[in-house]
Amino acid sequence: MSKPVVAIPCDFREFDGNVWHVAAHQYVRAAVEGAGVMTFLVPALESGNDVDEVLDRVDGVLASGARSNVHPSLYGREATEADGPFDPGRDATSLPLIRRALDRGVPLLAICRGIQELNVALGGTLATEIQEQPGVWDHRKPDVPELDVAYGIRQDVTVKEGSCLAPVLGAGRVRVNSLHRQAIAATAPRLAVEAIADDGTIEAVSVIGARAFAVGVQWHPEYWVRTDAPSAALFRAFGDAVRAYRESKNR
């Protein structure tokens, strides 16, 4: 029996004068090894992608993290240089894909930039440079060359009792590797808060009334999916939802 396929929107990047549609290996690896699926990389085109044609061919969507930020104009704010870097191709690809996946009941896991895309796609807003706000911790990735140190699991979040993540991660405190300088400000009306950091930062959400698994997390479960139990559990739950969706299509 063939494996289900998950779409991962690419980033648009320039290397040595050439432009590339790229996806970070850690997300692809986590999808393949942690969720047990194959991946389909969707190019970051500002126009030309047909989201229904993409979704016809896949069984889930994984909206990954990225170095770029969602453009503030997409949530009603004027952009400044400090809000960047931006990736219009990623915005134009990922946000419509998220909205349509939810419309069609396609399972969705949104990570880091992905949770921010999910919030903006459904009408929410973002806060930038949150470490400058009173009482908010510095959630930024440490500026060190060793990735295992940079992505180290160092922060607690509290998963809400009765939330859809509670059966996956357990209710209460879970230790994660949350690395970001932007976060959800106004939560989109269709999103329920699933987990928060001790400083009140929203760290996980789910889509209210979703027809399938539809979760966003601000931390990086993909990095330690091989060795960290909560990270593995989250990808396993996503993979189970993707397989169930595929089976429902084939009935």
C-alpha positions in Angstrom: 0.0 0.0 0.0 1.4 3.4 -1.0 2.2 6.0 1.6 0.1 9.2 1.9 1.6 12.4 0.7 1.9 15.7 2.5 2.3 19.1 0.8 5.0 21.4 2.2 5.0 25.0 0.9 8.5 26.2 -0.1 10.4 29.4 0.6 11.7 31.6 -2.2 15.4 32.1 -1.6 18.4 33.4 -3.5 21.8 31.7 -3.4 24.8 32.9 -5.5 22.6 34.9 -7.8 20.2 32.1 -8.5 16.7 31.9 -7.1 15.4 28.6 -5.6 12.2 27.1 -4.2 13.4 25.4 -1.0 12.2 23.5 2.1 14.4 22.9 5.1 15.5 19.3 5.4 14.4 19.0 9.1 10.7 19.3 8.1 10.9 16.9 5.3 12.8 14.4 7.5 10.3 14.8 10.3 7.4 14.2 7.9 8.9 11.1 6.4 10.3 9.6 9.6 7.9 11.0 12.3 4.6 11.0 10.4 5.4 8.1 8.1 4.4 10.1 4.9 5.9 11.2 1.7 6.3 14.9 0.8 5.3 17.1 -2.1 7.1 20.4 -2.2 4.9 23.3 -3.4 6.9 26.1 -5.2 6.6 29.5 -3.6 4.9 31.3 -6.5 3.3 34.7 -6.2 0.8 33.6 -8.9 0.3 30.4 -10.8 -0.4 27.8 -8.1 -3.8 26.2 -8.1 -4.4 25.2 -4.5 -7.2 22.8 -5.4 -5.0 21.0 -7.9 -2.4 20.6 -5.2 -4.9 19.4 -2.6 -6.4 16.9 -5.1 -2.9 15.2 -5.1 -2.1 15.2 -1.3 -3.5 13.9 2.0 -2.2 16.6 4.3 -0.4 20.0 4.6 2.7 20.8 6.7 3.3 24.6 6.9 6.9 24.8 8.1 8.9 27.4 9.8 11.1 29.8 7.8 13.5 32.7 8.2 11.0 35.1 6.7 7.9 36.7 8.3 4.3 37.1 7.1 4.0 40.5 5.5 2.2 42.9 7.9 -0.1 44.2 5.1 -1.8 40.8 5.2 -3.1 41.5 8.7 -3.8 45.2 8.4 -0.5 46.8 9.5 2.0 48.9 7.6 5.3 47.1 7.2 8.6 48.5 8.4 12.1 47.2 7.6 12.3 45.8 11.1 9.4 43.4 10.4 11.3 41.6 7.7 12.6 39.6 6.0 9.6 39.0 3.8 8.8 36.3 1.3 5.8 37.3 -0.9 5.9 34.0 -2.8 5.6 32.0 0.5 2.7 34.2 1.7 0.9 33.8 -1.7 1.4 30.0 -1.6 0.9 29.1 2.0 -2.0 31.2 3.2 -4.4 30.2 0.4 -3.3 26.5 0.8 -4.1 26.7 4.5 -7.5 28.2 4.0 -8.5 25.7 1.3 -7.1 22.7 3.2 -9.4 23.7 6.1 -12.4 24.1 3.8 -11.8 20.6 2.4 -11.0 18.9 5.7 -7.4 18.2 4.8 -5.2 17.6 7.9 -2.9 20.5 8.7 0.1 20.8 11.0 1.6 24.4 11.1 4.9 25.0 12.8 6.6 28.4 13.8 6.0 30.6 10.7 3.2 28.2 9.9 1.2 28.9 13.1 1.5 32.6 12.3 0.3 32.0 8.7 -2.6 30.0 10.1 -3.6 32.8 12.4 -3.3 35.5 9.7 -5.1 33.3 7.1 -8.1 33.1 9.5 -8.2 36.8 10.3 -5.8 37.2 13.3 -2.8 39.5 13.8 0.8 39.2 14.8 3.1 41.0 17.3 6.7 41.5 16.4 9.8 41.8 18.5 7.9 40.4 21.4 11.0 40.3 23.6 10.7 44.1 23.8 7.3 43.9 25.4 7.0 44.2 29.2 7.0 40.8 31.0 7.6 38.8 27.8 10.7 36.6 27.6 13.2 36.5 24.9 12.0 33.6 22.8 14.6 34.1 20.0 16.9 31.4 18.8 20.3 31.6 20.5 23.0 33.0 18.2 25.3 30.0 18.3 26.7 27.8 15.5 25.7 24.4 17.0 22.2 23.7 15.8 21.6 21.2 18.6 22.2 24.0 21.1 20.2 26.6 19.1 17.2 24.2 18.9 17.7 23.0 22.5 14.6 22.1 24.5 14.6 24.7 27.2 11.2 26.2 27.8 7.9 25.0 29.4 4.5 25.5 27.9 1.2 24.6 29.5 -1.2 22.5 27.5 -4.8 23.3 28.4 -6.9 20.6 30.1 -9.6 19.4 27.6 -7.8 20.7 24.6 -7.3 18.6 21.5 -3.6 18.5 22.2 -4.1 17.1 25.7 -4.6 13.5 24.5 -1.4 13.9 22.3 1.0 15.6 24.6 -0.8 15.3 28.0 -2.4 18.2 29.8 -0.1 20.4 31.9 3.5 21.4 31.4 5.5 20.2 28.4 9.1 21.2 27.7 9.7 22.5 24.1 12.1 24.4 21.9 10.2 27.6 21.1 12.3 30.0 18.9 10.7 33.1 17.6 10.6 36.9 17.8 7.0 37.2 16.5 3.9 35.7 18.0 0.1 35.7 17.8 -1.4 39.0 18.9 -5.1 38.9 18.3 -6.2 35.3 17.9 -8.3 34.5 14.8 -11.9 33.9 15.7 -11.8 30.3 14.4 -8.8 29.4 16.6 -8.7 28.0 20.1 -5.6 28.4 22.2 -4.2 25.0 23.1 -1.0 25.9 25.0 0.7 29.0 26.4 4.2 29.9 27.8 4.6 31.1 31.3 4.8 34.7 30.1 1.4 34.4 28.3 2.7 33.9 24.8 0.4 31.7 22.7 2.4 28.6 21.8 -0.2 26.3 20.2 -3.7 26.6 18.6 -6.3 24.4 17.0 -9.0 25.2 14.5 -12.5 25.3 16.0 -14.8 22.9 14.3 -12.1 21.5 11.9 -13.1 18.4 10.0 -9.7 16.9 10.5 -6.5 17.4 12.6 -5.7 21.2 12.3 -3.1 22.3 14.8 -0.4 25.0 14.9 2.6 25.1 17.3 5.1 27.9 17.8 7.9 25.6 18.8 9.9 23.1 16.6 8.9 19.5 17.1 10.4 18.6 13.8 14.0 19.0 15.0 13.9 16.4 17.8 11.3 14.1 16.4 13.7 11.1 16.6 14.5 11.5 20.3 11.9 13.7 22.1 8.7 12.0 23.1 6.3 15.0 22.8 7.8 15.9 19.4 7.4 12.4 18.1 3.8 12.2 19.5 2.8 15.3 17.7 4.1 14.1 14.3 2.6 10.7 14.9 -0.8 12.2 15.6 -0.5 14.2 12.4 0.5 11.1 10.4 -2.4 9.2 11.8 -4.8 11.9 10.7 -3.3 12.0 7.2 -3.7 8.3 6.9 -7.3 8.4 8.0 -8.0 11.2 5.5 -6.4 9.1 2.7 -8.5 6.1 3.6 -11.7 8.2 3.7 -10.9 9.4 0.1 -10.4 5.8 -1.1 -13.7 4.4 0.3 
